[in-house]
Amino acid sequence: MAPAQTRKGKSPKVTKKFVINASQPASDKIFDVSAFEKFLNDKIKVDGRVGNLGDTIQISQVGEGKIEIVAHNELSGRYLKYLTKKFLKKMQLRDWLRVVSTSKGVYELKFFNVVNDGDEEDDE
């Protein structure tokens, strides 16, 4: 009966820390980290409403090309990955960059490994 009670009441405070590492494309002057930080501030939903971050979620730029998100509520890494992909699509970078989870709570923007063979281009 105890687990049912915890579901009905408010969930316990959970603090999660996520890092999105965009240092590789940022050093190549392709990715604008401050614009991405503003995008996350504008788009992250809390309780079904955008612009409702308050004290529950802090987004800060740490170091060269890294963004740190500290959430004091249930925020999933998949949601951050989805928003990152959405930003890449908006900036028309989705063809060159991908979002990869390197470890728990850490996402990295990497370039696609493109191998161009001269033979393949001639066939088109």
N, C-alpha and C positions, 0 to 999 in steps of 0.2 A: 504494500500500500504506500510505502514511502516514496518510490519513484513517481507515482502518479501525483503526489502532492507537489513535488518539485516542478513538474510540468505545468501545473495550474498557476503557481505563483511566479514571481519574476525570476528569470534565470540568474544564476550567480554571476558576479562581475568577472568577465574573462578579458584578459589583456593579451592581445596578439600583436606581434611586430612583423611587418612585412618590409622587404627591401626590393626595390626595382632598380636594377643596375643597368644603366644605359650609357656607361662610360665609353664603350667602344664606338658606337655611332656618334656620341656627343663630341668625342675627340676629333672625329672626321668632319665636324661641322654640318652633319646631316640632321641630327636630332636636337630639337630645342627643349631642354630640360625644364626651364621655367614655364614654357607654354604647356608642357605636359602636367606640371604641378598645378597650374591654374585649371586645366581641364579636369583633373581629378577632384579639385575643390568644388568645381561646378557640377560634376556629374555623379559623384558618389551619393547613393540614396541611403538615408537612415529612416527607418520606420515608414518606408514607401514614399518619402518625399526628398527631392533634391534640394541642396542648399540648406540642409538641416543637420550639419555636422556638429555644431556646438562644441562641448568638451569631450564628446565620445570618441572623435577621430581627429588625430593631429597628423598633418602632412607636412614634412619638412625636407629640404634639400640638404643632403649630407655629402660632403666631399665633391669630387669631380664626377658629375653625371649620375649620382645615386639619389634616389628618393626613398625616404623612410616613412612608412605609414604605421602609426601606433593606434590600434583600435581597442576601446574599452567595451566593445559589444561584439556580437557575432558578425564578423566580416570574413567572407571566405576568400581564399586566394584565387579561386576560379573567377570570382567577380572582378578582382583586380586584373587578372589576365584578360578577361573579356573587355574591360574598359581600355586596357593598353592596346589591344587589337583594334578597338574602335578608333582610338586616337591615331594609330598608324594608318588606318584606312582613310581617315579624314585628311591627313597630311600627305596622302598618296605615297606612303613608304612601305605599305604592306607587301609589295612585290620583292623588296630587298631585305626586310628585317622580319625576324620571328621572335616570339616570346618563349623562352625555355626556362623551366624550373630547374635550378641547379641544386638546390637543397630545400628543406622545409622552410617555407616563408621567404625564400629568395628567388626572384625571377630576374632573368637576364635577357637583354635584347641582343641578338646575334644576327650577323649577316648570313644569308643563305649561302651554302657552299655551291658556287656555280662553276662548273667545268665546261668550258666552251671548246668543242672540237670543230675544226674547220670542215670536216666531212659532213657533220649534221647540218650546218648552215647552208651548205651547197644543195642539199636535198630539198629544201623548202622552196 
